[in-house]
Amino acid sequence: MAKGYWIARVDVQNQGEYDAYRALNAVAFAKYGGRFAVRGGDYKLARGEGRKHNVVVEFKDVETARACYDSPEYQAAVKHLANVGPVDLVIIAGYDGPQPGE
């Protein structure tokens, strides 16, 4: 079964609200087994429009990723995220089919 992912891009304009959001999202991620594959860091924008902060969270499957987003624990965090700045969030199923060269 393919894993599930959250792909988030954020322009943090209010660090205090972002800190509150991160403290609360940790509760939801722990409950649903979310693991950071990417959590900020240096990046190169190769094409298109970017944001200052990029995050990828991995879950055991897309159903769990969606359940985490819909959970009361995460929805408590979203209240703070609304005041952070521009945010893009995609919840997507991973791919476990053939790979190039196989």
N, C-alpha and C positions, 0 to 999 in steps of 0.2 A: 504494500500500500504506500502511495506517495505521501510525503510529509506535507504539512501546511505551513504557510509563511505569512507573516505580516511584513510588508515593505512600507516603511514610513520615511517621509522627508519633511523636515521641520525647519522653519526660520524662527529661532527662539528670540522673541522680542521682550519677554518678561521672564527673567530667570527665576524669580521667586515662585511664580505659578508653575513653571516647568519642573522645579524641584519638588513641589507638592504633587504634581502629576506623577513624577517618577517614583516617589515614595508609595503612592497608591497603586500604580500599575504593577509594582513588584509583588503585591499581594495576589493580584489576578494571575500574573505569570507563574508564580510559585504553585498556585492551586491547579493550573491547567498545564503545567510542564513546559511553559515557554522558555526557550533558551536563546540568548543573544548570539547570532552569527556575525552580526555587524552592529557596533554601537558607537557611532560617531567616527572620529578619526580623520586622518588626512585622506583626501580623494582627489581625483582628476576628473573634471567634467569633460567628457569626450564629445558630447553632443547634446543639444537641447538645453532646457532650462534646469538649473539645479537649485537646491536649497542648502543651507549652511550645515545641517545636521542630518545624517542618514542612518537608519536603523533597519536591521532585518532580524525578526524574531522567528525561530523555528518551533513548530509544534509537531506532535506525532502524526497528525493528519489534518486536513482542512476542516473537518467537522469540529475538531477540538479548537482550532484557531478561531472559528466562527463563534463557538460557545464561549470562549474566553472574552471575545469582544462584547457579546450580549450579556455577560454576567453582571450581577450587581456590583461586584468588586471592581470591575473595569469601568463600569458606567459611573461609579463614584470618582474615578480618576479623570474621566472625560470632562467633567465639570470644570476642572482646572485647565485641561488642554484647550478648551474654547478660548481662554484668555492668554495663551502662550504666543500666538502669532500664526502665520499661514502654515497649514499642515495638510499633507497628502498621505492617505493611508489606503493601501490595497491589501486585501486578504485573498490569497491565491493558493491553489493546490500546486504542489511540486510535480515534477515529471520523473517517472521511473521507467521510461521506454528506452528504445535503442539510442545509443550515443554515436557521435561521429567516429568512424573507424571501427565500429563493431560489426 
